[in-house]
Amino acid sequence: MKSKLSAPQSPLPLPALLSQVLVAFAIELDNEFEHRMPHRTARFGGTGFGPWLASVAMWFTCMRFVDEKGVSVRELERLARMPTNLDGMRRWGYVTIAPDRSIFATPKGLLARAAWAPLCGAIEARWQERFGEEQVERLRQSLRTVARQLNGGLPDYMPILGYAFFTRERVRLAPPADDAPIDTLPLVSLLARVLIAFALEFEQDWELSLAICSNVLRVLGEGVRVRDLPRVSGISKEAIAMAVKYLAKQRYVAIAADPAAARTKLVRLTPRGRAALDAYRDRLAAIEAGWEKRFGAGTIRGLRRALGGFAGGPLAEPYPECWRAKVPAPETLPHYPMVLHRGGYPDGA
């Protein structure tokens, strides 16, 4: 069984297409990890005496590089090409940190490593069965064509975003000589590399992050109730709270009482916010047009078509014991992954 998302706007910007496919894949990875791995959660209990449940972001930013032999913090960030939520990984039971700042996997962390390692391949095989091998291979080849022409050294997954949600502040580009061969990358990493490259270009000398523009600024229009923002944006209420607070502090939005409903708050764009929204749309269009010139119009349009076969499509139902089975199914997916320190979930959950 699958849960149907609301029909996507047409045409979606290229980063939104990349995001929706990546987030759908990541959610399925997370559901499979939760199904296989003993774990604990704050709201939904657990399945055994395992570590605190976390998303696949913690595999890509930490656990695939940390075993019983240990690794330094500096080396971990070099290998991952971005920082991790190290204190969270310690508190959640995956790692220990020695006085010299070396990081070691705990016994629970080693179990998590074993559970995470095969999951990208398992979900790709599942997608081939669901969508057809030809469709998945078409997407993979389209992504590879672009990824081969990008600057080397990009991370293999989306970074954990910090204050203001800038991707540019979290990515640590590695020397191209250290880059893994494109043909060896899993589908989710190909999606991430292309999306990160777009975000870095968007955020260069720019006042707002792609994440906050795509997920919050974009949906405000004539004003939206705060309580409705998670539903229309596809990101968690915690991520919304952080984003709205930042936008209000920077005078892009104003928060006021809703005259039509007592004790309800509305978020509206200020003149500064409207100008930023217009500039965001223009910037997206300009970068995509620039990519058509740089990579070839046929390449980018082919990537769009390949992504369109997945974006906005049905999400696989989570296992009955998974926490996502106990909350309402999303009506839409983020237009940019909101990977936060809370556990690394791609919608900020």
FENZIWO-V261302 format. One record per helix or strand. SS is the DSSP state (A for helix, B for strand). FROM is the first residue (numbers start at 0). LEN is the number of residues. If there is no record, write none. Layout:
[[SS;FROM;LEN] [SS;FROM;LEN]]
//
This chain:
[[B;1;2] [A;13;23] [B;38;2] [B;45;1] [B;50;2] [A;56;5] [A;62;3] [B;70;2] [A;72;8] [B;81;1] [A;85;6] [B;94;3] [B;101;4] [A;106;11] [A;118;13] [A;132;15] [A;162;3] [B;170;1] [A;175;3] [A;181;3] [A;186;17] [A;209;11] [B;223;2] [A;225;8] [A;236;13] [B;252;5] [B;264;5] [A;270;25] [A;296;12] [B;314;2] [A;322;4] [B;337;1] [B;346;1]]
//
